[in-house]
Structures are given as structure tokens and as C-alpha cells.
Amino acid sequence: MKEKNTQKGRFIGLGLVFGTVVGVLTDNIGLWLSLGIVFGAALEMKNKDLKNKK
């Protein structure tokens, strides 16, 4: 059998980085860090759903 090499949590990590950068720029890191995690988790679930439909 051929194993797929999937990277779980990739979008959560990108959301974390994005939220940190925006938070530093706006001086509100608490808000943007949590929003980055939420958006990353939402994209992760959306990507998972798209892969399951194929």
C-alpha cells in the first residue's frame, strides 16, 4: 500500500503566523493571535472536507 504524506495542522500554523504578524502591527496581539488560530482551524477543516469528497 502507498501511504499519503499529509501535513496536518499546516493551516493552523499559517494562521498562527498571520495572527502574530497582524497583532504586532496593530498592537493587539491577543485578539489577532486567537483570530489567526480560529481562521487556520476553519481552513484546516475546509481542506479536510474537500479531500474527503475526492
LOVEX-900860 format. One line per 5 residues: number of its first residue (from 1); their letters; for each residue x, y, z of N, C-alpha, C. Coordinates in Angstrom, 2 decimals. Each point is the difference from the previous one (the first is absolute). Last residue first. Example, Ala and Ser with C-alpha at 12.3 -4.5 7.8 and 13.67 -1.06 7.14 Angstrom:
2
2	sa	12.85:-2.25:7.08:0.82:1.19:0.06:-0.77:1.09:0.73  0.29:-5.72:-0.07:-0.89:1.19:0.00:0.90:1.20:0.00 .
//
This chain:
54
54	kknkl	-13.15:13.85:-2.64:0.65:-0.55:-1.22:0.02:-1.49:-0.01  -1.63:2.68:3.71:-0.97:-0.09:-1.09:0.60:-0.61:-1.26  2.60:0.95:3.95:-0.87:-1.15:0.22:-1.00:-0.17:-1.13  2.92:3.77:0.12:0.76:-1.22:-0.30:-0.87:-1.25:0.16  -1.83:4.22:1.15:0.23:-0.07:-1.45:0.76:-1.26:-0.39 .
49	dknkm	-0.69:0.92:4.59:-1.26:-0.34:-0.66:0.17:-0.13:-1.50  3.67:1.51:2.53:-0.27:-1.41:0.31:-1.28:-0.48:-0.69  1.13:4.56:-0.24:0.91:-0.79:-0.83:-0.23:-1.49:0.22  -2.37:2.95:2.73:-0.47:0.13:-1.37:0.86:-0.84:-0.95  1.33:0.33:4.50:-1.20:-0.83:-0.13:-0.55:0.04:-1.42 .
44	elaag	3.65:2.79:0.96:0.42:-1.41:0.15:-1.20:-0.94:-0.18  -0.72:4.66:0.16:0.57:-0.41:-1.29:0.44:-1.45:0.03  -1.55:1.80:4.03:-1.10:-0.05:-0.97:0.51:-0.43:-1.37  3.15:0.74:3.38:-0.76:-1.22:0.27:-1.16:-0.15:-0.97  2.54:3.95:-0.21:0.80:-1.14:-0.42:-0.73:-1.32:0.22 .
39	fvigl	-1.97:3.98:1.57:-0.04:-0.05:-1.46:0.80:-1.18:-0.53  0.15:0.72:4.63:-1.36:-0.35:-0.41:-0.10:-0.11:-1.52  4.05:1.49:1.88:-0.20:-1.41:0.30:-1.38:-0.46:-0.47  0.98:4.57:-0.35:0.82:-0.77:-0.93:-0.15:-1.50:0.21  -2.06:2.97:3.03:-0.69:-0.01:-1.29:0.78:-0.79:-1.05 .
34	slwlg	2.01:0.65:4.22:-1.13:-0.92:0.10:-0.80:-0.06:-1.30  3.53:3.03:0.18:0.55:-1.35:0.17:-1.13:-1.02:0.07  -1.06:4.60:-0.12:0.37:-0.54:-1.30:0.62:-1.38:0.08  -1.29:2.33:4.04:-1.14:-0.16:-0.88:0.39:-0.72:-1.28  3.43:1.10:3.04:-0.93:-0.98:0.58:-1.18:-0.29:-0.90 .
29	indtl	3.29:3.41:-1.02:0.41:-1.35:-0.33:-0.96:-1.05:0.56  0.30:5.15:-1.18:-1.07:-0.74:0.66:0.23:-1.49:-0.26  2.41:3.85:-2.05:0.17:0.07:1.46:-1.16:-0.63:0.76  0.99:0.11:-4.90:-1.12:0.79:0.54:0.08:0.18:1.52  3.35:-2.50:-2.45:-0.18:1.24:-0.75:-1.10:0.89:0.57 .
24	vgvvt	0.80:-4.30:1.83:1.13:0.87:0.30:-0.17:1.34:-0.71  -3.20:-3.31:-0.89:-0.09:0.46:1.38:1.13:0.92:0.39  0.00:-2.13:-4.22:-1.02:1.06:0.04:-0.12:0.55:1.41  2.91:-3.63:-0.51:0.49:1.16:-0.76:-1.00:1.15:0.05  -1.23:-4.10:2.00:1.08:0.63:0.74:0.50:1.25:-0.72 .
19	gfvlg	-3.25:-2.68:-2.12:-0.56:0.70:1.15:1.06:0.71:0.82  1.38:-2.75:-3.61:-0.73:1.16:-0.49:-0.55:0.83:1.16  2.03:-4.10:1.06:0.99:0.97:-0.47:-0.68:1.28:-0.47  -2.79:-3.51:1.23:0.73:0.46:1.18:1.03:1.06:-0.40  -2.34:-2.25:-3.38:-0.87:0.95:0.70:0.67:0.59:1.22 .
14	lgifr	2.22:-3.42:-2.30:-0.01:1.23:-0.81:-0.88:1.07:0.63  0.06:-4.23:2.05:1.29:0.67:0.14:0.08:1.29:-0.79  -3.75:-2.70:-0.52:-0.02:0.57:1.35:1.30:0.74:0.27  -0.41:-2.40:-4.00:-0.77:1.25:-0.04:-0.10:0.64:1.38  2.19:-4.18:-0.35:0.72:0.98:-0.81:-0.73:1.34:0.00 .
9	gkqtn	-1.14:-4.42:2.12:0.27:1.20:0.77:0.72:1.08:-0.78  0.57:-4.94:-1.64:-1.13:0.47:0.78:0.43:1.22:0.81  1.77:-2.51:-4.51:0.46:0.86:1.08:-1.21:0.55:0.73  1.04:-4.71:-3.08:-0.78:1.22:0.19:0.55:0.78:1.19  1.14:-4.25:-3.41:0.72:0.84:0.94:-0.74:1.32:0.13 .
4	kekm	-1.53:-5.28:-1.39:-0.01:1.42:-0.31:0.78:0.75:1.07  0.61:-5.27:-1.72:-0.41:0.91:1.07:0.04:1.43:-0.49  -0.68:-5.07:-2.42:0.71:1.27:-0.05:-0.54:0.93:1.07  0.33:-5.66:-0.40:-0.83:1.19:0.00:0.88:1.25:0.00 .
//
